[in-house]
Amino acid sequence: MARIRSVHPGIWTDEAFMDLSPFARLLIIGLWTEADDGGAFAWKPKQLKVRILGSDDVNIEALLHELSKQGFILHYSCDGSEFGAIRNFGKFQSPKKPSRKWPMSEEIRQFSATSKIEEETVSQNCEIIKETVPHKFPTSNEPIPTGEEGRGGERRGELPSLRSGPPEPVEAEIMPMEVQAPDARSQLWADGLQRLKYMTGKPDRQLRPLLGKWLKTARDDCGLLLSIIREASELRPADAVSWVTQAVASRTGHAADRIRSEFQMPTMSLAEMDAQAAALGEEICR
């Protein structure tokens, strides 16, 4: 029996969600309505196709595989039946009186962030059919808010990433966690690329070569290029690509190079030229 579920408006700009194909995005929302309050649904592709994408000519098994590969769902078996679990389900949905219909082991409950929802009999013989969830999950730059599972924790902050969550347990190994500030290049290819996708609506395969071209023009100054992209995201120009292209060309010294060439000026940076101009202005004022 399908259920009414909540869709956070921030989902449309979530980095993990944007990486999916269009029908996979629609399918994950549809699976929310098919899942019980614990984030589990019966793994019956034909029924899911009819109930969610009945009028669309799509391969439902391929879409389920895409969601599994990207870490959105987990395929498992329990008591001879097959089920799917939705990642971070408890962080997005807040039923008033949550209850389970399908069995889950504690490990899979953690995957769905619904460990606190009780059931009469806890199933211990659930097994993951195929290891489709990578050890490390890419996440968006939006913070994951703290809050009680299954009680609308996401409403106290911004939308958590659809692929973020507790990592898989690592046996016989303790890995120290080091927190390092991302460098300018990492921020450019993460935050900068995300802002460009939001402004232009273009996919990664079109924006990455464009970023590389701008970097070449900017003489590999990642910090400068990132600041220009952030400025564009605040100003919202009609043509963001043209605006950034012109800004990069005018702020990377190429204009100064042309001036030096035409007037046979000695080589100096824009900062040095500004300093000399300021000093000359002070001397004239005296």
C-alpha positions as CSV (number, residue, x, y, z in Angstrom):
1,M,0.0,0.0,0.0
2,A,1.5,3.3,-1.1
3,R,2.0,6.1,1.5
4,I,2.1,9.8,1.5
5,R,5.7,11.0,1.8
6,S,7.5,14.4,2.0
7,V,9.7,15.9,-0.7
8,H,12.2,18.5,0.5
9,P,12.5,21.4,-2.0
10,G,16.3,21.3,-1.6
11,I,16.3,17.9,-3.3
12,W,16.4,19.5,-6.8
13,T,19.8,21.1,-6.1
14,D,21.3,18.2,-4.1
15,E,24.5,17.1,-5.8
16,A,23.9,13.4,-5.4
17,F,20.4,13.7,-6.8
18,M,21.5,15.8,-9.8
19,D,24.0,13.0,-10.7
20,L,21.2,10.6,-11.5
21,S,19.5,10.1,-14.8
22,P,16.0,11.8,-15.0
23,F,14.0,8.5,-14.6
24,A,16.2,7.4,-11.8
25,R,15.4,10.7,-10.0
26,L,11.7,10.0,-10.5
27,L,12.1,6.4,-9.4
28,I,13.8,7.2,-6.0
29,I,10.9,9.5,-5.1
30,G,8.4,6.9,-6.1
31,L,10.2,4.3,-4.0
32,W,9.7,6.6,-1.0
33,T,5.9,6.2,-1.4
34,E,6.3,2.4,-1.8
35,A,8.6,1.9,1.2
36,D,7.3,1.2,4.7
37,D,8.1,3.5,7.6
38,G,11.5,1.7,8.1
39,G,12.6,2.5,4.5
40,A,12.1,-1.0,3.1
41,F,10.2,-2.1,0.0
42,A,9.5,-5.4,-1.7
43,W,12.1,-6.0,-4.5
44,K,9.6,-6.8,-7.3
45,P,10.7,-4.9,-10.4
46,K,7.7,-5.6,-12.5
47,Q,5.3,-4.4,-9.8
48,L,7.4,-1.3,-9.2
49,K,7.4,-0.5,-12.9
50,V,3.6,-0.6,-13.0
51,R,3.1,1.3,-9.8
52,I,5.6,4.1,-10.3
53,L,6.6,4.3,-14.1
54,G,3.6,2.5,-15.7
55,S,3.3,4.8,-18.7
56,D,7.0,5.2,-19.4
57,D,9.1,3.0,-21.8
58,V,12.0,2.4,-19.4
59,N,14.0,-0.5,-18.1
60,I,13.1,-0.7,-14.4
61,E,15.8,-3.2,-13.6
62,A,18.5,-0.9,-15.1
63,L,17.2,2.0,-13.1
64,L,17.2,0.0,-9.9
65,H,20.8,-1.0,-10.7
66,E,21.7,2.6,-11.2
67,L,20.3,3.6,-7.8
68,S,22.1,0.6,-6.2
69,K,25.4,1.5,-7.9
70,Q,25.2,5.1,-6.7
71,G,24.4,4.1,-3.2
72,F,20.8,5.2,-2.9
73,I,19.3,1.8,-2.2
74,L,20.5,-1.6,-1.0
75,H,19.3,-4.9,-2.3
76,Y,19.0,-7.6,0.4
77,S,17.2,-10.9,1.1
78,C,15.4,-12.0,4.3
79,D,13.4,-15.1,5.1
80,G,13.6,-16.2,1.5
81,S,12.2,-12.9,0.1
82,E,14.0,-10.0,-1.6
83,F,13.7,-6.4,-0.4
84,G,15.3,-3.0,-1.0
85,A,16.3,-0.5,1.6
86,I,16.5,3.3,1.0
87,R,19.5,5.1,2.3
88,N,18.8,7.9,4.9
89,F,15.1,7.3,4.7
90,G,14.6,8.2,8.3
91,K,16.3,11.6,7.8
92,F,13.8,12.6,5.2
93,Q,10.5,11.2,6.4
94,S,8.7,11.7,9.7
95,P,5.6,9.5,10.0
96,K,3.5,10.2,13.2
97,K,3.2,6.6,14.2
98,P,6.0,4.7,12.4
99,S,5.8,1.0,12.0
100,R,7.6,-1.7,10.0
101,K,6.1,-4.0,7.4
102,W,9.2,-5.6,6.1
103,P,12.1,-7.2,8.1
104,M,15.5,-5.6,8.4
105,S,18.7,-6.5,10.2
106,E,20.4,-3.8,12.4
107,E,23.0,-3.2,9.8
108,I,20.4,-2.4,7.1
109,R,18.5,-0.3,9.7
110,Q,21.5,1.9,10.1
111,F,21.7,2.2,6.3
112,S,18.2,3.5,6.2
113,A,18.6,5.6,9.4
114,T,15.6,4.0,11.0
115,S,17.2,2.0,13.9
116,K,14.8,3.5,16.5
117,I,11.6,2.2,14.8
118,E,10.6,-1.0,16.6
119,E,9.2,-4.2,15.2
120,E,7.8,-7.3,17.0
121,T,10.5,-9.7,15.8
122,V,14.0,-8.5,14.9
123,S,15.3,-10.3,11.9
124,Q,18.9,-11.5,12.1
125,N,19.1,-13.6,9.0
126,C,18.9,-10.8,6.4
127,E,21.7,-10.8,3.9
128,I,22.8,-8.3,1.3
129,I,22.4,-9.9,-2.1
130,K,24.9,-7.8,-3.9
131,E,27.5,-5.5,-2.6
132,T,26.6,-2.4,-4.5
133,V,27.3,0.3,-2.0
134,P,30.9,1.7,-2.3
135,H,33.0,2.0,0.8
136,K,33.2,5.8,0.5
137,F,30.2,7.8,-0.6
138,P,30.4,11.2,-2.4
139,T,28.4,13.8,-0.6
140,S,27.1,17.2,-1.4
141,N,28.5,20.3,0.3
142,E,25.3,20.8,2.3
143,P,25.6,19.9,6.1
144,I,23.8,16.9,7.6
145,P,21.7,18.3,10.4
146,T,21.4,16.6,13.8
147,G,18.0,15.4,14.8
148,E,16.1,12.4,15.9
149,E,15.7,9.7,13.2
150,G,12.4,9.6,11.6
151,R,11.2,12.8,13.2
152,G,11.9,15.4,10.6
153,G,15.5,16.2,11.6
154,E,16.1,17.6,8.1
155,R,13.6,20.4,8.9
156,R,16.0,21.9,11.5
157,G,18.6,22.5,8.9
158,E,19.4,22.0,5.2
159,L,18.7,18.9,3.2
160,P,21.3,16.2,3.9
161,S,22.8,14.5,0.9
162,L,20.9,11.5,-0.4
163,R,24.1,9.4,-0.4
164,S,25.6,10.6,2.8
165,G,25.4,8.6,6.0
166,P,27.2,6.3,8.3
167,P,30.1,4.4,6.6
168,E,30.2,0.7,6.3
169,P,32.0,-1.1,9.3
170,V,35.6,-1.9,8.7
171,E,36.7,-5.1,10.3
172,A,40.1,-5.6,12.0
173,E,41.2,-2.1,11.1
174,I,41.1,1.2,12.8
175,M,41.4,4.2,10.5
176,P,42.2,7.5,12.1
177,M,40.1,10.4,10.9
178,E,41.9,13.5,9.7
179,V,40.1,16.7,9.0
180,Q,41.9,18.8,6.4
181,A,40.8,22.0,4.8
182,P,40.2,21.6,1.1
183,D,42.6,23.4,-1.2
184,A,41.5,25.9,-3.9
185,R,41.6,23.3,-6.7
186,S,39.4,20.8,-4.8
187,Q,36.9,23.6,-4.0
188,L,36.9,24.7,-7.6
189,W,36.0,21.2,-8.9
190,A,33.4,20.8,-6.1
191,D,31.8,24.1,-5.2
192,G,32.7,25.9,-8.4
193,L,31.4,23.1,-10.6
194,Q,28.2,22.8,-8.6
195,R,27.5,26.5,-8.9
196,L,28.0,26.4,-12.6
197,K,25.6,23.5,-12.9
198,Y,23.0,25.5,-11.0
199,M,23.5,28.6,-13.1
200,T,23.6,27.0,-16.5
201,G,21.8,23.8,-16.2
202,K,24.5,22.1,-18.2
203,P,25.8,18.6,-17.2
204,D,29.3,17.8,-15.9
205,R,30.6,16.6,-19.3
206,Q,30.1,20.0,-20.8
207,L,31.2,22.1,-17.8
208,R,34.5,20.3,-17.0
209,P,36.2,21.2,-20.3
210,L,35.0,24.7,-19.9
211,L,36.6,24.9,-16.4
212,G,39.8,23.5,-17.9
213,K,39.8,26.2,-20.6
214,W,39.2,29.0,-18.0
215,L,42.0,27.6,-15.8
216,K,44.4,27.8,-18.8
217,T,43.4,31.4,-19.4
218,A,43.7,32.1,-15.6
219,R,47.2,30.6,-15.7
220,D,46.1,27.8,-13.3
221,D,45.0,30.3,-10.6
222,C,42.2,28.1,-9.0
223,G,41.5,30.6,-6.3
224,L,40.9,33.5,-8.7
225,L,38.6,31.4,-11.0
226,L,36.6,30.1,-8.0
227,S,36.1,33.7,-6.7
228,I,34.9,34.7,-10.2
229,I,32.4,31.8,-10.3
230,R,31.1,32.6,-6.8
231,E,30.7,36.2,-7.8
232,A,28.7,35.2,-10.8
233,S,26.4,32.9,-8.7
234,E,25.6,36.0,-6.6
235,L,25.1,38.4,-9.5
236,R,23.1,35.9,-11.6
237,P,24.0,37.3,-15.0
238,A,21.8,36.3,-18.0
239,D,24.6,34.5,-19.7
240,A,26.8,33.1,-16.9
241,V,29.3,31.4,-19.3
242,S,30.0,34.6,-21.2
243,W,30.2,36.7,-18.0
244,V,32.8,34.3,-16.4
245,T,34.8,34.2,-19.7
246,Q,35.1,37.9,-19.8
247,A,35.8,38.2,-16.1
248,V,38.6,35.7,-16.3
249,A,40.2,37.4,-19.3
250,S,40.1,40.8,-17.7
251,R,41.5,39.7,-14.3
252,T,44.4,37.4,-15.2
253,G,46.9,39.9,-16.5
254,H,46.3,39.5,-20.2
255,A,45.0,43.1,-20.5
256,A,48.1,44.3,-18.8
257,D,50.3,42.3,-21.1
258,R,48.8,44.0,-24.1
259,I,49.3,47.4,-22.6
260,R,53.0,46.6,-21.8
261,S,53.5,45.3,-25.4
262,E,51.9,48.3,-27.1
263,F,53.7,51.0,-25.0
264,Q,56.9,49.1,-24.5
265,M,56.6,49.1,-20.7
266,P,58.8,47.0,-18.4
267,T,57.4,43.8,-17.1
268,M,55.5,44.2,-13.9
269,S,52.3,42.8,-12.3
270,L,49.0,44.6,-12.1
271,A,49.6,45.1,-8.4
272,E,52.9,46.8,-9.0
273,M,51.4,49.0,-11.7
274,D,48.6,50.0,-9.3
275,A,51.2,50.8,-6.6
276,Q,53.2,53.0,-8.9
277,A,50.1,54.8,-10.1
278,A,49.1,55.5,-6.4
279,A,52.6,56.7,-5.6
280,L,52.6,59.0,-8.6
281,G,49.2,60.4,-7.6
282,E,50.5,61.2,-4.1
283,E,53.5,63.0,-5.5
284,I,51.4,65.1,-7.8
285,C,49.1,66.1,-4.9
286,R,52.1,67.4,-3.0
